[in-house]
Amino acid sequence: MMKNNASSEDFFFLLGFSDWPHLEVVLFVAILIFYLMTLIGNLFIIILSYVDSHLHTPMYFFLSNLSFLDLCYTTSSIPQLLVNLWGPDKTISYAGCMIQLYFVLALGITECVLLVVMSYDRYAAVCRPLHYTALMHPRVCHLLAVASWVSGFTISALHSSFTFWVPLCGHRQVDHFFCEVPALLRLSCVDTRANELTLMVMSSIFVLIPLILILTSYGAIARTVLRMPSTTGLQKVFATCGAHLMVVSLFFIPVICIYLQPPSGKFQDQGKFIALFYTVVTPSLNPLIYTLRNKDVRGAVKRLIGWEWKM
């Protein structure tokens, strides 16, 4: 196992962006800003959804789950990246690398499943409005949310263990800014085709299938919306569903570029910059995408400000 080979050198070097030392200060400032935006924006959504009773709906329940997920997802890799960009020490312990890989995989898989659940919620609201309260009963919503989290953490335990079973060559230089499966497989001195096949299969199951289900849901929504006579209803549906589709695109497209190809694929040279997009940029933009031009959120903010003013 990898752990036996790493006993004498129980750490890894995260090379990150060391090939571009002149960019490290710029990246540090930019990533720190995005990370703070992620923390503030997602905490804002979680708190607002909790304190305002008008937002106690399935849509905002799942949005709160997504916000909490994004907080955890960025925190699993970005603080380590900021430390590496700030100083000369770019090491991470073996245990730290295992933990980071596990949580990055778990939270990434959970987000894929949760985005499917959110698209189903929109499908039920638009296409099955008379049955919506039964289809999205609070108990059902909680079960769907739990299923998303459990599936992510269970599958990650299996896949990360399989990844760390691969024996390493002598060096511990991970050509990435965090411990990611393709980067770790490139350290192996044995044939990793079985791991690559497993990665492709798992990525197909938890990336392609969710994406197909989401697009199928929105295909049905589009057909229903086009038959709506009300212009106001059309605008509200497009605003809500458009925001979700934008989040789906920002998350799935870069993930597909990284995980649905072998470690030697054509996108691997740009892999670190692509990974920055779905680990740093997308989680910071999600709160803006869901709150801008959102009348429910603006109304909740006004009610919250009004309540605090009265206090």
C-alpha positions in Angstrom: 0.0 0.0 0.0 1.0 3.6 -0.5 1.3 4.1 3.3 4.1 1.5 3.5 6.1 3.2 0.8 5.6 6.6 2.4 6.8 5.6 5.9 10.3 7.1 5.5 8.9 10.3 3.8 5.5 10.7 5.3 4.6 13.8 3.3 4.0 15.2 -0.2 5.1 18.3 -2.0 2.2 20.2 -3.5 3.9 21.9 -6.4 0.8 24.0 -7.1 1.8 27.0 -9.2 5.5 26.9 -8.4 6.2 26.9 -12.2 4.8 30.4 -12.3 6.4 32.0 -9.2 5.5 35.5 -10.5 1.8 34.6 -10.3 1.8 33.3 -6.7 1.2 36.7 -5.1 -1.5 37.6 -7.6 -3.2 34.2 -7.1 -3.0 34.5 -3.3 -4.8 37.8 -3.4 -7.4 36.7 -5.9 -8.1 33.3 -4.3 -8.3 34.9 -0.8 -11.0 37.4 -2.2 -13.0 34.6 -3.8 -12.7 32.5 -0.6 -14.0 35.4 1.6 -16.8 35.9 -1.0 -17.7 32.2 -0.6 -17.7 32.3 3.1 -19.8 35.5 3.3 -22.2 34.7 0.5 -23.0 31.1 1.5 -23.3 32.0 5.2 -25.7 34.8 4.2 -27.9 32.3 2.4 -27.9 29.7 5.2 -28.7 32.3 7.9 -31.4 34.1 5.8 -33.1 30.8 4.9 -33.1 29.8 8.6 -34.4 33.0 10.1 -37.1 34.0 7.5 -40.1 31.7 7.6 -41.1 32.7 4.0 -38.0 30.9 2.8 -38.9 27.6 4.6 -39.6 25.9 1.3 -38.0 22.9 -0.4 -36.1 25.1 -2.8 -34.4 27.1 -0.1 -33.9 24.0 2.1 -31.8 22.5 -0.7 -30.1 25.8 -1.5 -29.0 26.0 2.2 -27.6 22.5 1.8 -25.7 23.5 -1.3 -24.4 26.6 0.5 -23.1 24.5 3.4 -21.7 22.1 0.9 -19.8 24.8 -0.9 -18.4 26.1 2.4 -17.1 22.7 3.3 -15.8 22.0 -0.3 -13.7 25.2 -0.5 -12.4 24.8 3.0 -11.2 21.3 2.3 -8.6 22.7 -0.2 -8.3 26.5 -0.3 -6.7 27.2 3.1 -3.9 24.7 2.2 -3.5 26.4 -1.1 -3.3 29.9 0.5 -0.6 28.6 2.9 1.4 27.1 0.0 1.1 30.3 -2.1 2.1 32.5 0.9 5.4 30.8 1.9 8.1 28.4 0.8 6.6 25.4 2.6 4.5 23.5 0.1 4.3 20.2 2.0 1.2 18.3 3.2 1.4 15.2 5.4 0.4 11.8 4.2 -2.6 11.8 6.6 -3.5 15.3 5.5 -3.4 14.3 1.9 -5.7 11.3 2.6 -8.2 13.4 4.5 -8.1 16.1 1.8 -8.7 13.6 -1.0 -11.5 11.9 0.9 -13.4 15.2 1.6 -12.9 16.7 -1.8 -14.2 13.5 -3.5 -17.1 13.2 -0.9 -18.2 16.8 -1.2 -17.9 16.8 -5.0 -20.0 13.6 -5.4 -22.5 15.0 -2.9 -22.8 18.2 -5.0 -23.5 16.2 -8.2 -26.3 14.3 -6.5 -27.7 17.4 -4.7 -27.9 19.4 -8.0 -30.0 16.5 -9.4 -32.3 16.7 -6.4 -32.6 20.5 -6.9 -33.6 20.0 -10.5 -36.2 17.4 -9.5 -37.6 20.0 -7.0 -37.9 22.5 -9.9 -39.5 19.8 -12.1 -42.1 19.0 -9.4 -42.9 22.7 -8.9 -43.3 23.5 -12.6 -44.6 20.3 -14.1 -46.5 18.8 -11.2 -47.8 21.8 -9.2 -50.9 20.1 -7.9 -48.9 17.3 -6.4 -45.9 19.4 -5.3 -46.7 19.4 -1.6 -46.9 15.6 -1.6 -43.9 15.1 -3.8 -41.7 17.5 -1.8 -43.1 16.8 1.6 -40.6 18.0 4.3 -39.8 14.3 5.2 -39.1 13.6 1.5 -36.8 16.6 1.3 -34.8 15.5 4.3 -34.5 12.0 3.0 -33.3 13.3 -0.4 -30.7 15.6 1.3 -29.5 12.8 3.6 -29.2 10.4 0.6 -27.1 13.0 -1.3 -24.6 13.4 1.6 -24.5 9.6 2.4 -23.9 8.6 -1.2 -21.0 11.1 -1.5 -19.2 10.1 1.7 -19.7 6.4 1.1 -18.5 6.3 -2.5 -15.5 8.6 -1.6 -14.4 6.1 1.1 -14.2 3.3 -1.4 -12.6 5.4 -4.2 -10.0 7.2 -2.1 -9.0 3.9 -0.5 -8.5 2.4 -3.9 -6.4 5.4 -5.0 -4.1 5.2 -1.9 -3.6 1.5 -2.5 -1.4 2.4 -5.5 2.4 2.2 -4.8 4.4 5.3 -5.4 7.7 5.9 -7.1 10.5 7.6 -5.1 9.4 11.3 -5.3 6.4 12.8 -3.5 5.9 15.8 -5.8 2.2 16.2 -6.5 1.7 18.4 -9.6 -1.4 20.1 -8.2 -2.4 22.5 -5.5 -4.4 19.8 -3.6 -4.5 16.0 -3.4 -6.7 15.0 -6.4 -7.0 11.5 -7.9 -5.5 12.2 -11.4 -2.5 14.0 -9.9 -1.9 11.2 -7.4 -2.2 8.5 -10.0 0.6 10.2 -12.0 3.0 9.5 -9.1 2.6 5.7 -9.4 5.4 3.5 -10.8 3.0 0.7 -11.7 0.2 0.2 -14.3 -2.7 2.4 -13.2 -5.1 1.4 -15.9 -7.5 -0.3 -13.5 -7.6 2.9 -11.4 -8.1 5.0 -14.5 -11.0 2.8 -15.6 -12.5 2.9 -12.1 -12.2 6.7 -12.2 -13.9 6.9 -15.6 -16.7 4.6 -14.4 -17.3 6.5 -11.2 -17.2 9.8 -13.0 -19.7 8.5 -15.6 -22.0 7.4 -12.8 -21.7 10.6 -10.6 -21.1 13.2 -13.3 -22.6 12.2 -16.6 -25.7 10.5 -15.3 -26.6 13.4 -12.9 -26.0 15.8 -15.8 -28.3 13.8 -18.1 -31.0 13.7 -15.4 -30.7 17.4 -14.8 -31.0 18.1 -18.6 -34.0 15.7 -18.8 -35.7 17.6 -16.0 -35.2 20.9 -17.6 -36.3 19.6 -21.0 -39.7 18.7 -19.3 -39.7 22.1 -17.6 -39.1 23.9 -20.9 -42.0 22.1 -22.6 -44.3 23.0 -19.7 -43.2 26.6 -19.6 -43.7 27.1 -23.3 -47.4 26.2 -22.8 -47.9 28.7 -20.0 -50.1 31.7 -21.0 -48.9 34.0 -18.2 -45.9 36.1 -18.9 -45.2 36.7 -15.2 -45.1 32.9 -14.6 -42.7 32.5 -17.5 -40.4 35.1 -16.1 -40.4 33.6 -12.6 -39.7 30.1 -13.9 -36.9 31.2 -16.2 -35.3 33.3 -13.4 -35.4 30.3 -10.9 -34.5 27.6 -13.4 -32.0 29.7 -15.2 -30.0 30.3 -12.0 -29.9 26.6 -11.3 -28.8 25.8 -14.9 -26.0 28.3 -14.7 -24.7 26.7 -11.4 -24.9 23.3 -13.1 -22.9 24.5 -16.1 -20.2 26.2 -13.9 -19.7 23.1 -11.9 -20.1 20.2 -14.4 -18.1 21.5 -17.4 -14.7 21.9 -15.6 -15.3 18.6 -13.6 -15.9 16.8 -16.9 -12.7 18.2 -18.4 -10.7 16.8 -15.4 -12.3 13.5 -14.5 -13.6 12.1 -17.7 -10.2 11.6 -19.2 -7.1 9.6 -18.3 -4.4 11.3 -16.2 -2.3 11.9 -19.4 -5.3 13.6 -21.2 -5.0 16.8 -23.1 -6.5 18.9 -20.3 -4.0 17.8 -17.6 -1.5 20.6 -18.4 -4.3 23.1 -17.7 -5.8 21.0 -14.9 -4.7 23.2 -12.0 -6.3 26.2 -13.6 -9.5 24.3 -14.5 -9.6 23.0 -10.9 -9.4 26.5 -9.6 -12.6 27.2 -11.4 -14.7 24.5 -9.7 -13.0 24.8 -6.3 -12.7 28.6 -6.0 -14.7 30.5 -8.5 -18.0 28.5 -8.7 -18.7 28.3 -4.9 -18.2 32.0 -4.7 -20.6 32.7 -7.6 -23.4 30.4 -6.5 -24.8 32.8 -3.9 -24.7 35.7 -6.4 -26.4 33.6 -9.1 -29.2 32.5 -6.7 -29.8 35.9 -5.0 -29.4 38.5 -7.8 -32.8 39.4 -9.2 -34.4 37.0 -6.7 -37.6 38.7 -5.3 -37.9 36.1 -2.5 -34.4 36.9 -1.2 -34.8 40.6 -1.6 -38.0 40.5 0.3 -36.4 38.4 3.1 -33.6 40.9 3.4 -36.0 43.8 3.7 -38.0 41.9 6.3 -34.8 41.1 8.2 -33.6 44.7 8.1 -37.0 46.0 9.1 -37.1 43.6 12.1 -33.6 44.6 13.2 -34.6 48.3 12.9 -37.6 47.8 15.1 -35.4 46.1 17.7 
